[in-house]
Amino acid sequence: MTARPEFRNDMSIEEMGKAGNQYLESAWKPLYDSMHEQLTIAFLEIEDAAYGLYLDRLMPALFDGLEEAGFEATEPLREDDFVIGKRLLFRNSLEKWGTEDKRSRIFWNVIRHKNNQQPIGTLLTEIPHSHLKFDIPAPPVLYSLEAWEREPIAQGIRRIMASTER
């Protein structure tokens, strides 16, 4: 696995997104290749949950790096929360784009300063995937928003996805 992303306490949400994307671009494919056979078999049994196994290995370095730099990337967990990749909550995600063989799920994490809990923005994580077989057809991508409330986040996601329709 490649090096962890480099985050600093004075970064803007845009800079965090850029640093996170550099990490994802270098790390996603080697991990995908190393886990592909195992996750192809797992997909036959557990379907989409196989992507959670992959993200459980890919995403912690990103969230650990943010936390070590003085940020929080999660909110208090509820009893019924389903979390993958250390900090990706299914209740904070949308999956409305693409075909069955190339879907996109977008997770969002409001990023706050640990010391004063001041929100600085939201990181969106797009996970391209197939519902027909285990396949991640493109690298996961981070987008940044300066918003941190649910409705402006949803509007930002719709705007980003409309501008990136492939």
C-alpha positions in Angstrom: 0.0 0.0 0.0 1.2 3.5 -0.8 2.0 6.2 1.7 -0.7 7.8 3.7 -2.1 11.2 2.6 -0.4 14.3 4.0 -2.8 16.6 5.9 -2.0 19.8 7.9 -4.1 21.5 10.5 -4.3 24.7 8.4 -5.6 23.1 5.2 -8.8 24.3 3.5 -11.4 21.7 2.5 -10.2 22.0 -1.1 -6.6 21.2 -0.1 -7.8 18.2 1.9 -9.7 16.9 -1.2 -6.6 17.3 -3.4 -4.3 15.5 -0.9 -6.9 12.8 -0.4 -7.3 12.3 -4.2 -3.5 12.0 -4.6 -3.6 9.2 -2.0 -6.6 7.5 -3.6 -5.2 7.7 -7.1 -2.0 5.9 -6.0 -3.5 3.4 -3.6 -6.8 2.2 -5.1 -5.5 0.0 -7.9 -2.7 -1.9 -6.1 -5.1 -2.7 -3.3 -7.9 -3.6 -5.8 -5.6 -5.9 -7.7 -4.3 -7.6 -4.6 -7.9 -8.2 -3.3 -9.7 -8.8 -6.6 -9.8 -12.6 -6.5 -10.9 -12.8 -2.9 -13.5 -10.1 -3.4 -14.9 -11.6 -6.6 -15.6 -14.8 -4.6 -17.0 -12.8 -1.7 -19.3 -10.9 -4.0 -21.0 -14.1 -5.0 -22.0 -14.6 -1.4 -22.4 -11.1 0.1 -22.9 -9.0 -3.0 -22.3 -5.2 -2.4 -20.9 -5.9 1.0 -17.7 -7.0 -0.8 -17.1 -3.3 -1.6 -17.2 -2.6 2.2 -14.4 -5.1 2.7 -12.3 -3.2 0.1 -13.1 0.2 1.5 -12.3 -1.1 5.0 -8.7 -1.4 3.7 -8.5 1.7 1.5 -10.1 4.5 3.5 -8.8 4.3 7.1 -5.4 5.8 6.1 -7.3 8.9 4.7 -9.4 9.3 7.9 -6.5 8.5 10.2 -4.4 11.2 8.5 -7.2 13.8 8.9 -7.6 13.0 12.6 -3.8 13.1 13.2 -3.8 16.6 11.6 -6.5 17.8 14.1 -9.8 17.1 12.3 -12.8 15.0 12.9 -14.5 13.3 10.0 -17.5 11.7 11.7 -20.5 12.5 13.8 -21.8 10.6 16.8 -22.9 7.1 15.7 -26.4 5.8 16.1 -27.3 2.3 17.1 -28.5 1.4 13.6 -25.6 3.0 11.7 -23.8 0.9 9.2 -20.2 2.1 8.7 -17.5 1.1 6.2 -14.0 2.3 5.5 -13.8 3.5 9.2 -15.9 6.7 8.7 -18.3 6.2 5.8 -21.9 6.2 7.1 -24.6 4.7 4.8 -27.1 7.2 6.2 -24.8 9.9 4.8 -24.8 8.6 1.3 -26.7 8.6 -2.0 -26.7 6.1 -4.9 -28.6 7.5 -7.8 -26.2 7.6 -10.7 -25.2 5.2 -13.4 -26.2 1.8 -14.8 -26.1 -1.5 -12.9 -22.6 -2.2 -14.1 -21.3 1.2 -13.3 -23.0 2.8 -10.4 -21.8 5.6 -8.2 -22.5 5.9 -4.4 -21.5 9.2 -2.8 -20.7 9.3 0.9 -20.3 12.6 2.7 -18.2 13.5 5.8 -18.5 16.9 7.5 -15.0 17.9 8.5 -14.6 19.8 11.7 -11.6 21.1 13.7 -11.2 18.8 16.7 -10.4 21.6 19.2 -13.4 23.9 18.6 -15.8 21.6 16.6 -16.0 24.3 13.9 -17.1 22.8 10.6 -14.9 23.7 7.7 -16.6 21.9 4.9 -17.6 18.4 3.6 -15.6 15.8 1.8 -17.6 13.7 -0.7 -16.3 10.2 -1.6 -17.6 8.8 -4.9 -17.3 5.0 -5.1 -17.8 3.7 -8.6 -18.9 0.0 -8.6 -20.9 -2.7 -10.4 -24.0 -4.4 -9.0 -23.5 -7.3 -11.5 -20.0 -8.5 -10.4 -17.2 -7.3 -8.2 -15.7 -4.4 -10.2 -14.5 -0.9 -9.4 -14.3 0.5 -12.9 -12.5 3.8 -11.9 -10.7 5.1 -8.8 -12.7 6.5 -5.9 -12.8 10.3 -6.0 -13.0 13.0 -3.4 -14.9 16.2 -3.9 -15.0 19.1 -1.5 -17.8 21.4 -0.6 -17.8 24.4 1.7 -21.2 23.4 3.0 -21.9 21.3 6.1 -25.6 21.1 6.4 -27.6 18.2 4.9 -29.6 20.1 2.2 -26.8 22.2 0.8 -24.6 19.0 0.8 -27.4 17.1 -1.2 -27.6 20.1 -3.6 -23.8 20.1 -4.0 -23.8 16.3 -4.7 -26.5 16.7 -7.4 -24.6 19.6 -9.0 -21.3 17.7 -9.0 -22.8 14.5 -10.4 -24.7 16.5 -13.1 -21.4 18.1 -14.2 -19.4 14.8 -14.2 -22.0 12.5 -16.0 -20.0 10.1 -17.9 
